Amino acid sequence: MNLSHIVYTYKIITKTEEESSGSVQRSRLNKYTSRIKQPSNSINFKGFNLPITMDFFEWGKVIVQSESFALVKKHNSKINYHIEILDKYLNVSLKIKDKSILEFTDTILETGKLNSFIRKIKNQEYIFIDGKLIVKKIKKQTKFITKLNSNDFLSKTFVTMDLETRTIIGIMNPYCISIYDGTKTSSFYLLDYKNADDMLISSLKHLMRPKYHNYKVYIHNFSFFDAIFLLRIISELTNLPIKPIIRDGRIIELKFAFEFNKTKLSLFFRDSYLLLPISLSKLAINFNIENKGFFPYSFVNDSNISLDYRGTVPAYKYFNSNNISYEDYFKYSLCYTGKGKGEWNLRDETIKYCEQDCKTLYQIIEKFKKNIFDKFRLDIEKYPTLSSLAFAIFRSNFIKKDQIPIIDGNLFDQLKEGYTGGAVDVYKPFPNKGEKIYRYDVNSLYPATMKYFYMPVGAPTLFEGDISLIGPGSGYNLLNKLFGFFKVEVEAPKAMKIPLLQTRLKTKYGYRTVAPVGTWTGTYFSEEIFNAKKYGYEFKILCGYLFEESNIFSEYVDFIYSFKVNSPSNSPDYIISKLLLNTLYCRFGMNPKMESHLIIAKEETLKLNTQRVITNVIDLKNGKELVSFFDDYDWNLDSEKKKS
């Protein structure tokens, strides 16, 4: 039944009529209005109206009183206040007969002023000044990031894979695949198969056996170039659900579950670039591994070139000039000219190059694994990205118990309002003739911030009201420091040429980050607020979250930085330490809300669209689609089960 009308019936009465109303009517009226409107001399806590003064003579009828105890019967109630009287505070228990139903403690703020005090009830705190509730604080129940146990041994359950692709008429397809397991290389060339799909199927079936169960398959730049080819083929090789982990458009991990002789096995495809975000050629130099050779990438993009080409070395223009000089090209060409040296063979050169890439990547990962294990007793196979590895190093070696709260849900949404990214301004200088221009760079900006600045820690305390009225400098000094995230009314100097504080505005083109002047309401970190006050900003605090403060990253930075400064600039220790220093800080700004991803038939996408918020669909060109959506449930084609 839909509600169509709301009818109010009322009568306007004079003060005289109100005063002449019977006491029974007044009593009945008070009975109901007390439920919806809090009396001016009390506050409501979970259905109990509590007095807003420490003068217990105003709480009700005093039955018993001594220097250390008082018994007060609440007006028109079965409740009695049992009051322990101490020097500066009262311990109060509300009881019905002998059963305690609520307890609180009142602490006086100023001698002789019984209406300026702090009331603590369970996890809440109320601060009254001159009879007015100034701030309400609630200590939030919080889970903390826990210490991570180190690994006892180093696994060796990974293989490397590489795909060589060509682009003909704007369509990219693989034409060679190589796999290396640390002992043996296996290669697959397009000419040996009916089409690229058959070649991909053959390469995957090579891995679909018990020997490689639960192995990690590392492909450099897998999440950018090679993933879509494998996703399509993998979806055809299994009837089990495929749920890739994707963030910011990049595949973090693709679990491939399948059956082999009625036994369930799994492979995990990963992008090694997300673990070591540097080109393979530079990694080879840093890790002192035999470098990848030269190859004419764009030669195969010519539709007139056959994959069984044999002949002279392709022209210099087909090679990447950033990786090979003309002098090196000339030396390379000499290997294929002259009596007895043979001709250049596209098939042989492609396979040789592809296999070398696999071997190079394998040796890099192997060295990286050993280096990390020796220093931190962690196995990188458990961590698909560099940020997850840096986080694990911090958790296993440097984190303190009950220090860093887990920020998620509504709390994350509220704090995220104050997270707008770095401010960037571009200035075009016009120096006078002969005048010098200086440019500056900051060495280890993220690590320096982590080392020298305090971070919010501990259980967050929600507050409502202008907490600056009781904070440092307020005259009451109830807080050592205002430290946290505050929602504030901002007034920026209108004449300010380069404003400091940013906010986000919704426009017809989407949300935009701006640094305005004038007035607005926004959420900011306390240190930003105090810094802005130095430049003329004015603030009124409305609510927010208080945190403790601690220097939590200093040990981590010192430990990792010591490897960097004591290592040659082209060594593994140098490159690893630099990556780890710059990655951990960003980990703490990640959004805990992630899209779910699923490969399903096209007709199932239509069904899913009626139940979930779909954000993206990629057609795999085989009747199936990679669907991205936000969901609190674990999607299954046969049933839906709520996540535990």
BELCOR-V530908 format. One record per residue. RES is the residue in three letters. OMEGA is omega in whole degrees, 0 to 359 (* if undefined). D_FIRST is the distance of its C-alpha to the first C-alpha in Angstrom with 1 decimal. Layout:
# BELCOR-V530908
res: {RES;RES}
omega: {OMEGA;OMEGA}
d_first: {D_FIRST;D_FIRST}
This chain:
# BELCOR-V530908
res: {MET;ASN;LEU;SER;HIS;ILE;VAL;TYR;THR;TYR;LYS;ILE;ILE;THR;LYS;THR;GLU;GLU;GLU;SER;SER;GLY;SER;VAL;GLN;ARG;SER;ARG;LEU;ASN;LYS;TYR;THR;SER;ARG;ILE;LYS;GLN;PRO;SER;ASN;SER;ILE;ASN;PHE;LYS;GLY;PHE;ASN;LEU;PRO;ILE;THR;MET;ASP;PHE;PHE;GLU;TRP;GLY;LYS;VAL;ILE;VAL;GLN;SER;GLU;SER;PHE;ALA;LEU;VAL;LYS;LYS;HIS;ASN;SER;LYS;ILE;ASN;TYR;HIS;ILE;GLU;ILE;LEU;ASP;LYS;TYR;LEU;ASN;VAL;SER;LEU;LYS;ILE;LYS;ASP;LYS;SER;ILE;LEU;GLU;PHE;THR;ASP;THR;ILE;LEU;GLU;THR;GLY;LYS;LEU;ASN;SER;PHE;ILE;ARG;LYS;ILE;LYS;ASN;GLN;GLU;TYR;ILE;PHE;ILE;ASP;GLY;LYS;LEU;ILE;VAL;LYS;LYS;ILE;LYS;LYS;GLN;THR;LYS;PHE;ILE;THR;LYS;LEU;ASN;SER;ASN;ASP;PHE;LEU;SER;LYS;THR;PHE;VAL;THR;MET;ASP;LEU;GLU;THR;ARG;THR;ILE;ILE;GLY;ILE;MET;ASN;PRO;TYR;CYS;ILE;SER;ILE;TYR;ASP;GLY;THR;LYS;THR;SER;SER;PHE;TYR;LEU;LEU;ASP;TYR;LYS;ASN;ALA;ASP;ASP;MET;LEU;ILE;SER;SER;LEU;LYS;HIS;LEU;MET;ARG;PRO;LYS;TYR;HIS;ASN;TYR;LYS;VAL;TYR;ILE;HIS;ASN;PHE;SER;PHE;PHE;ASP;ALA;ILE;PHE;LEU;LEU;ARG;ILE;ILE;SER;GLU;LEU;THR;ASN;LEU;PRO;ILE;LYS;PRO;ILE;ILE;ARG;ASP;GLY;ARG;ILE;ILE;GLU;LEU;LYS;PHE;ALA;PHE;GLU;PHE;ASN;LYS;THR;LYS;LEU;SER;LEU;PHE;PHE;ARG;ASP;SER;TYR;LEU;LEU;LEU;PRO;ILE;SER;LEU;SER;LYS;LEU;ALA;ILE;ASN;PHE;ASN;ILE;GLU;ASN;LYS;GLY;PHE;PHE;PRO;TYR;SER;PHE;VAL;ASN;ASP;SER;ASN;ILE;SER;LEU;ASP;TYR;ARG;GLY;THR;VAL;PRO;ALA;TYR;LYS;TYR;PHE;ASN;SER;ASN;ASN;ILE;SER;TYR;GLU;ASP;TYR;PHE;LYS;TYR;SER;LEU;CYS;TYR;THR;GLY;LYS;GLY;LYS;GLY;GLU;TRP;ASN;LEU;ARG;ASP;GLU;THR;ILE;LYS;TYR;CYS;GLU;GLN;ASP;CYS;LYS;THR;LEU;TYR;GLN;ILE;ILE;GLU;LYS;PHE;LYS;LYS;ASN;ILE;PHE;ASP;LYS;PHE;ARG;LEU;ASP;ILE;GLU;LYS;TYR;PRO;THR;LEU;SER;SER;LEU;ALA;PHE;ALA;ILE;PHE;ARG;SER;ASN;PHE;ILE;LYS;LYS;ASP;GLN;ILE;PRO;ILE;ILE;ASP;GLY;ASN;LEU;PHE;ASP;GLN;LEU;LYS;GLU;GLY;TYR;THR;GLY;GLY;ALA;VAL;ASP;VAL;TYR;LYS;PRO;PHE;PRO;ASN;LYS;GLY;GLU;LYS;ILE;TYR;ARG;TYR;ASP;VAL;ASN;SER;LEU;TYR;PRO;ALA;THR;MET;LYS;TYR;PHE;TYR;MET;PRO;VAL;GLY;ALA;PRO;THR;LEU;PHE;GLU;GLY;ASP;ILE;SER;LEU;ILE;GLY;PRO;GLY;SER;GLY;TYR;ASN;LEU;LEU;ASN;LYS;LEU;PHE;GLY;PHE;PHE;LYS;VAL;GLU;VAL;GLU;ALA;PRO;LYS;ALA;MET;LYS;ILE;PRO;LEU;LEU;GLN;THR;ARG;LEU;LYS;THR;LYS;TYR;GLY;TYR;ARG;THR;VAL;ALA;PRO;VAL;GLY;THR;TRP;THR;GLY;THR;TYR;PHE;SER;GLU;GLU;ILE;PHE;ASN;ALA;LYS;LYS;TYR;GLY;TYR;GLU;PHE;LYS;ILE;LEU;CYS;GLY;TYR;LEU;PHE;GLU;GLU;SER;ASN;ILE;PHE;SER;GLU;TYR;VAL;ASP;PHE;ILE;TYR;SER;PHE;LYS;VAL;ASN;SER;PRO;SER;ASN;SER;PRO;ASP;TYR;ILE;ILE;SER;LYS;LEU;LEU;LEU;ASN;THR;LEU;TYR;CYS;ARG;PHE;GLY;MET;ASN;PRO;LYS;MET;GLU;SER;HIS;LEU;ILE;ILE;ALA;LYS;GLU;GLU;THR;LEU;LYS;LEU;ASN;THR;GLN;ARG;VAL;ILE;THR;ASN;VAL;ILE;ASP;LEU;LYS;ASN;GLY;LYS;GLU;LEU;VAL;SER;PHE;PHE;ASP;ASP;TYR;ASP;TRP;ASN;LEU;ASP;SER;GLU;LYS;LYS;LYS;SER}
omega: {180;178;183;182;170;184;176;174;184;177;176;181;178;179;180;179;181;182;183;179;183;181;179;179;180;181;179;179;180;182;184;181;179;180;187;180;182;177;185;182;180;171;182;176;179;176;179;173;185;182;181;175;175;177;187;174;177;182;184;181;180;182;182;177;172;180;185;184;173;174;184;177;180;181;174;183;175;184;173;173;174;193;172;186;178;189;184;181;178;169;189;175;175;183;167;192;180;183;179;182;179;178;175;179;175;179;183;180;184;183;178;179;185;178;172;188;176;176;178;179;182;182;182;181;179;181;181;173;182;176;180;176;183;184;172;182;178;176;186;172;191;168;184;174;187;178;181;179;178;179;182;182;182;180;176;184;178;173;175;184;178;177;172;184;173;182;179;181;175;181;181;177;176;176;175;178;176;180;179;182;181;180;188;173;176;183;184;185;190;182;181;185;181;179;183;180;179;178;179;179;180;181;180;179;175;180;186;179;186;182;185;179;180;176;172;179;183;176;182;184;178;187;180;192;192;189;187;177;183;180;183;183;179;181;179;185;181;173;180;182;177;184;179;173;185;175;180;176;181;180;179;179;177;178;180;179;184;179;177;184;178;176;180;178;181;169;180;179;182;176;181;178;178;177;178;188;179;179;183;181;179;177;180;178;181;183;178;179;177;189;174;184;180;180;181;186;188;180;184;179;177;184;180;181;178;179;174;181;172;180;181;178;178;183;182;183;181;179;176;185;178;183;183;176;180;178;178;178;180;178;179;182;181;180;185;178;180;184;175;183;176;181;180;185;184;180;182;182;179;181;179;181;181;179;179;176;180;180;179;180;180;182;177;180;179;178;179;178;182;180;180;181;180;183;190;181;177;178;185;180;178;188;187;182;179;180;178;177;178;179;179;177;179;183;185;188;191;186;176;183;176;183;184;181;174;183;178;177;182;180;178;181;182;181;181;178;180;184;185;181;183;177;181;175;179;180;178;184;175;184;173;182;180;181;181;174;181;175;187;174;180;179;175;183;180;179;180;177;180;185;193;184;178;180;178;181;177;180;180;177;176;175;175;182;181;186;177;179;178;183;180;179;182;185;179;176;180;178;177;181;172;186;181;182;188;169;189;165;187;170;181;178;184;181;183;185;180;182;184;189;179;171;182;181;176;179;179;178;183;180;179;177;181;174;189;165;182;185;175;177;181;179;184;172;185;182;175;181;182;177;181;179;179;184;172;176;175;184;166;183;181;181;179;180;175;176;166;180;180;176;192;186;188;181;179;182;181;183;182;183;180;176;183;186;181;182;174;188;180;183;177;180;181;183;179;182;179;179;182;179;187;188;187;185;182;182;184;176;183;177;180;179;180;173;169;182;186;173;183;177;184;181;177;177;179;178;180;182;179;186;184;176;181;182;181;177;176;180;180;175;178;182;179;183;171;186;177;183;174;188;173;184;177;186;177;185;182;183;176;179;179;179;177;*}
d_first: {0.0;3.8;6.6;9.3;12.1;14.0;16.9;20.0;22.7;26.1;29.8;32.8;35.7;39.2;41.0;43.0;40.0;38.6;42.0;42.3;39.0;39.7;40.1;37.4;34.9;36.1;35.9;32.4;31.4;33.3;31.6;28.2;29.4;31.4;28.3;27.1;30.5;33.5;36.7;39.3;41.8;39.8;37.8;34.9;35.4;32.8;32.0;35.7;37.0;40.4;43.3;44.4;48.1;50.7;52.1;51.0;52.3;49.1;46.9;47.5;50.3;53.2;54.3;56.9;58.6;61.4;62.6;60.5;57.6;55.2;52.7;50.1;47.6;44.3;43.5;41.1;40.5;41.9;42.6;46.2;47.5;50.4;52.2;55.1;57.1;59.0;61.0;58.3;55.1;53.1;51.6;48.8;47.0;44.2;44.7;43.3;46.5;48.1;45.0;44.6;40.9;41.7;44.8;45.7;48.9;49.8;52.7;54.4;55.0;57.7;60.1;59.5;56.0;53.6;50.5;51.4;50.6;48.7;46.2;45.6;42.8;42.4;42.0;41.2;43.6;43.3;46.1;46.7;49.4;50.3;47.2;44.8;42.8;44.2;43.0;40.7;41.7;40.0;42.2;40.0;40.3;42.1;43.5;46.8;48.6;51.0;54.6;55.2;57.9;60.7;61.6;64.6;65.8;65.4;63.9;65.1;62.3;61.9;63.2;63.3;62.4;63.1;62.1;64.2;62.4;63.5;61.8;62.6;61.1;58.5;57.4;58.1;59.1;61.0;64.5;65.8;64.3;66.3;65.5;67.6;67.2;70.1;72.7;72.1;70.8;69.2;68.7;67.0;68.1;66.3;69.4;69.3;65.8;64.2;61.8;60.3;57.5;60.1;62.0;58.9;58.0;61.6;61.6;58.4;59.7;62.8;60.6;58.4;60.6;60.9;63.5;61.0;58.0;56.1;58.4;57.5;58.3;59.1;59.2;60.2;57.6;55.5;52.2;53.3;55.4;55.5;52.0;50.5;53.3;52.9;49.1;49.2;52.0;50.7;47.3;49.4;51.5;48.8;45.7;44.8;42.1;43.7;42.1;44.4;44.2;44.1;44.2;44.8;45.3;48.1;48.1;49.1;49.3;48.7;48.7;50.0;49.4;51.1;52.8;56.5;57.9;54.6;54.8;52.2;53.9;52.8;54.2;53.1;53.7;54.3;55.5;58.7;58.4;55.5;57.8;60.9;59.9;63.3;64.9;66.6;70.0;69.7;68.5;71.5;73.9;72.2;72.3;75.8;74.7;76.4;74.7;73.0;75.4;75.3;73.4;72.9;69.1;68.9;71.6;69.3;66.9;69.5;68.5;72.2;72.9;72.9;71.7;75.1;76.9;80.4;82.7;83.5;81.4;78.5;79.2;78.5;75.6;73.5;73.7;71.7;74.2;72.5;73.5;76.9;79.7;82.0;84.8;82.6;81.7;85.4;86.1;83.3;84.6;88.1;86.7;86.3;89.4;93.0;94.9;93.2;90.0;87.8;85.2;81.7;79.1;75.4;74.2;76.5;75.8;72.0;72.0;74.5;72.4;69.1;70.6;72.2;68.9;67.5;70.5;70.4;66.7;67.3;70.2;68.3;65.4;67.9;69.7;66.5;65.3;68.6;68.8;65.4;66.1;69.4;68.1;64.7;64.6;61.5;61.0;59.6;58.2;55.3;54.4;53.5;53.8;56.2;53.6;52.5;56.2;57.0;54.0;55.4;58.9;57.6;55.5;58.4;61.2;60.1;56.8;56.8;54.5;51.2;52.0;49.7;45.9;43.5;41.3;38.0;34.3;33.2;36.7;38.1;35.5;36.6;40.3;40.2;39.4;43.1;44.4;45.4;48.6;52.2;53.3;55.7;57.8;60.4;63.5;66.2;69.5;72.3;75.4;78.7;81.4;82.9;80.1;78.8;75.2;74.0;71.2;69.7;67.9;66.3;67.5;64.7;62.0;59.2;61.6;63.1;59.7;58.8;62.2;62.6;59.1;56.9;53.5;50.4;50.4;49.1;45.7;43.8;43.0;40.0;40.7;39.1;41.3;44.6;46.6;49.8;50.1;51.0;52.6;56.2;57.8;55.3;57.7;55.8;56.3;53.6;53.4;56.3;54.7;51.4;50.7;47.5;44.7;43.5;40.9;42.9;43.1;46.1;48.7;51.2;54.4;54.0;57.6;57.3;58.7;57.4;54.2;53.7;50.1;47.6;43.9;41.5;39.9;37.2;38.6;37.8;40.2;38.5;39.4;43.0;45.2;47.1;49.4;48.7;50.3;48.5;45.5;42.4;40.5;41.1;41.9;45.5;47.9;49.9;53.2;52.1;51.1;54.5;56.4;54.6;55.5;59.1;58.6;56.9;53.2;51.3;48.3;45.8;44.3;40.6;39.9;40.9;42.5;46.0;48.2;51.6;54.2;56.7;59.0;57.6;59.0;62.7;64.1;62.4;63.7;67.2;67.4;66.2;68.1;71.3;71.2;70.7;73.6;75.9;75.3;76.8;74.4;74.4;74.0;71.0;70.7;70.5;67.8;65.7;66.0;65.1;62.0;60.9;61.5;59.3;56.4;55.3;54.0;51.6;50.1;48.5;46.6;44.8;41.1;39.9;36.9;38.1;36.8;36.7;38.8;39.0;41.0;39.0;39.2;37.8;35.1;33.9;33.6;30.9;29.0;29.5;28.4;24.8;24.8;27.2;28.5;31.7;34.4;37.3;38.6;42.3;43.4;46.1;47.4;47.2;43.7;42.4;41.0;41.1;37.6;36.8;33.5;32.0;30.6;30.3;30.8;33.9;33.4;34.9;34.9;34.4;32.1;30.5;31.7;30.7;33.8;35.6}
